[in-house]
Amino acid sequence: MSADPGDPPGARSRGVWYRAAAAVVAGVGVLVASNMISWHDGYSVAADARPMTDAETGAECHRLSAGLQHGFAGVPAQRLEVERGDSTLRVYVSEADDWISVCRSGTAGVDLTFGTVMESGPADSIRLFGDGDAVVKANVLVGQLPAGATTVRARLASGRVVTGTDDGGIFVVWDPTDSVRSARVTAYGPGGSVVAEATASDGS
């Protein structure tokens, strides 16, 4: 993703890529635009695999989210949980580290986790975090609502409009079946007034 206009020159960025089959077995660095994003792709290979309970999946999501970024000053806290069919998306934030991570899971457990630095920016603008790689990997946008906004919606390239989920600060727009590349994101205030707009990356 491109840096926010309000970002200071040389904003910090770091990350690592992990691919795993029941356990993390390899790691290499991956550069995405001007930032590094951490990823974990998980694949269950156990012959006798059973559906994980919600509590087990939540615990695994938290463990993986905390492990994406070494040297955390704080502990990632869950901020959002969104369900779409058999899939669940959990969003974690470590305020002390300006770090946000997303964990996607299904009936077999966690299948994708990614995290990125939450860049600073103008309070009246929509800030999208790690959107360049996220649109490619998980059809999900995560960001910060601008001041005064109460709702966020995204018009996808397909023409569909998806309403985001937020906690009054952090928001997520997710559609497991439709790409969010180049989505037009609009934040609304009371009465449906437009507070701010932004365009997601095309993933290139």
Buried (B, 14 or more C-beta within 10 A) or exposed (E): BEBBEEBEEEBEBBBBBBBBEEEBEEEEEEEBBEBBBBBBBBEBEEEEEEEBEEEEBBEBBBEBBBBBBEEBEEEBEBBBBBEEEEBBBBBBBBBEBBBBBBBBBBEBBBBBBBBBBBBBBEEEBBBBBBBBBBBBBBBBBBBBBBBBBBBBBBBBBEEEEBEBBBEEEBBBBBBBEBBBBBBBBBBBBEEEEEBBEBEBBBBE
